[in-house]
Amino acid sequence: MTENDSRVTDIDPFPESDAGDDANDAAERKWTAATTAFERVEAVLARTTDWQSASEIADRARVSEPTARKHLTALAETGRAATTDDGNATRFRRNPDQRRLERVQRLADEHSREELERSIREMKSRIREFEDAYDATSPDELVAGLEPDDEDGWDDLSRWKTTRRNLAFAKTALSFTETRLVDSRSIRGERAENV
């Protein structure tokens, strides 16, 4: 073994380093410096789909437990957080209805009435195709007749369920658009009466 060989074996290709931890710590410091405690609790809550205690959310949001509890209670009062009491403590998670409402509002904001109506027609047509292809009136009925190895059938089942869900959102967004229109006309009428 030569002198050069010993140097090569002394090189550790994967030296232990805290560089990843340093990057995480730096990102965390930047996040806590750029946001308020409320914003951090709200951001953590938005990603919380299972029930968690105020303490667990506080750890993730980098705030004290009393601060987290205060903000979570406020978020629950406005409908953004759902709560449950397990006998020992109140647990929190994001309110799934709030996410649904936000999606409906986003669809109504980003698409015209005509676009929503066209999408609804197309989705209804797709659902009719699934019904005809499988001689079934619902995804649940299709499940009963599918063989375990029918990959195309299971893929279609997934597409059918997704289409049905998207159809419900599109219909709700269209209703929301209609409600906005009626409300705006009503408000304009009230203003005209008050002039």
Residue pairs with C-beta under 8 A, 6 or more apart in sequence:
28 62
31 40
31 62
32 40
32 62
35 43
37 61
37 63
37 67
37 71
38 71
38 74
40 61
40 62
40 63
41 57
41 58
41 61
41 63
41 67
41 68
41 71
41 72
41 75
42 71
42 75
42 80
43 61
44 57
44 60
44 61
45 57
45 72
45 75
45 80
45 81
45 92
45 93
45 94
46 94
47 94
48 57
48 92
48 93
48 94
49 93
49 94
49 96
50 93
51 84
51 86
51 91
51 92
51 93
52 91
52 92
52 93
53 89
53 90
53 91
53 92
54 65
54 68
54 69
54 72
54 89
54 90
54 92
55 65
55 68
57 68
57 72
57 92
58 64
58 65
58 67
58 68
58 69
61 68
63 71
69 90
72 81
72 83
72 92
75 81
75 92
76 82
76 83
76 92
79 95
79 97
79 98
80 94
80 95
80 98
81 92
81 93
81 94
81 95
82 92
82 93
82 94
82 95
82 96
83 90
83 91
83 92
84 90
84 91
85 91
100 169
103 169
104 169
104 172
104 173
104 176
105 173
105 176
107 116
107 169
107 170
107 173
108 116
108 173
108 174
108 176
108 177
108 180
111 119
111 173
113 174
113 177
116 170
116 173
116 174
116 177
117 174
119 166
119 170
120 167
120 170
120 171
120 174
123 163
123 166
123 167
123 170
124 167
126 159
126 163
127 160
127 163
127 164
127 167
130 136
130 142
130 156
130 159
130 160
130 163
131 137
133 156
134 142
134 145
134 153
134 156
136 142
136 145
139 157
139 160
139 161
139 164
142 153
142 156
142 157
142 160
143 157
146 153
146 154
146 157
147 153
